[in-house]
Amino acid sequence: MESNSNPTLYVSRTAQQSGYGTDQYKKVTFLTADERIHVKSGEQIFFRAVRISAKGANGTYWRVAKVCGAAIGPRVPSLKDITELRRNTGSI
């Protein structure tokens, strides 16, 4: 898990999204044990997805892992978080 200049933004190097678009089951896989504990305690873990989100001009590859019921699911981060991630990493 890599920490950025903002202590609340953590980027996972291992996390991946499974399930896209209208798939019924979307999950975040390959989180480390430490990252999984942080997500379950309410912290945000960001990662890069393979596909861009369908948000027009605000489309992004960034996702945030969130607890969804018993699983950990992907969500598109807020515009503020996306801006901070782009500034710190230089990628969309």
C-alpha positions in Angstrom: 0.0 0.0 0.0 1.5 3.3 -1.1 0.8 6.5 0.8 0.5 9.8 -1.1 1.1 13.3 0.3 -2.4 13.4 1.6 -2.5 10.8 4.5 -6.1 9.8 3.7 -5.3 8.6 0.1 -3.8 5.1 -0.1 -3.2 3.4 -3.5 -3.1 -0.4 -3.8 -0.7 -1.9 -6.2 -2.3 -5.3 -6.1 -6.1 -4.7 -6.1 -8.1 -5.5 -9.2 -11.8 -5.2 -10.2 -13.8 -8.2 -11.3 -17.1 -7.5 -12.9 -17.9 -4.4 -15.0 -20.9 -2.4 -16.4 -24.1 -4.2 -15.7 -22.6 -7.3 -14.2 -24.6 -8.2 -11.1 -21.6 -9.0 -9.0 -18.7 -6.6 -8.9 -15.9 -7.2 -6.5 -12.4 -6.0 -5.6 -9.9 -8.8 -5.6 -6.2 -9.2 -4.7 -6.2 -6.8 -1.8 -3.5 -7.5 0.6 -4.5 -8.7 4.1 -3.5 -5.3 5.5 -5.6 -3.4 2.9 -8.6 -5.6 3.5 -8.5 -4.7 7.2 -8.2 -1.0 6.4 -11.3 -1.2 4.1 -13.3 -3.1 6.6 -12.5 -0.4 9.2 -13.9 2.3 6.9 -10.7 3.6 5.4 -10.5 4.3 1.6 -8.1 2.2 -0.5 -7.8 3.4 -4.1 -6.8 1.3 -7.1 -6.6 1.5 -10.9 -9.2 -0.4 -12.9 -8.7 -1.8 -16.4 -11.7 0.1 -17.8 -12.7 3.7 -17.6 -15.8 4.7 -15.8 -18.8 5.9 -17.9 -18.9 9.4 -16.5 -18.3 11.4 -19.7 -15.6 14.1 -19.3 -15.1 13.0 -15.7 -14.4 9.4 -16.7 -11.6 7.8 -14.7 -9.7 4.5 -14.2 -9.5 5.2 -10.5 -11.7 3.2 -8.1 -12.1 3.1 -4.3 -12.7 -0.2 -2.5 -15.8 -0.1 -0.2 -17.5 -2.7 2.0 -20.8 -3.8 0.2 -22.6 -6.2 2.4 -20.2 -9.2 3.0 -18.0 -8.4 0.1 -15.7 -5.5 -0.9 -16.9 -3.7 -4.0 -15.5 -1.1 -6.3 -16.9 2.5 -6.5 -16.0 5.5 -8.5 -14.3 8.0 -6.1 -15.5 11.6 -5.6 -14.3 14.2 -8.0 -12.2 15.7 -5.2 -10.4 12.4 -4.6 -9.9 11.9 -8.4 -8.3 15.3 -8.7 -6.0 14.6 -5.8 -5.0 11.2 -7.2 -4.3 12.7 -10.7 -2.2 15.4 -9.1 -0.1 12.9 -7.0 0.2 10.2 -9.7 0.0 12.0 -13.0 -2.5 9.6 -14.5 -6.2 9.7 -15.2 
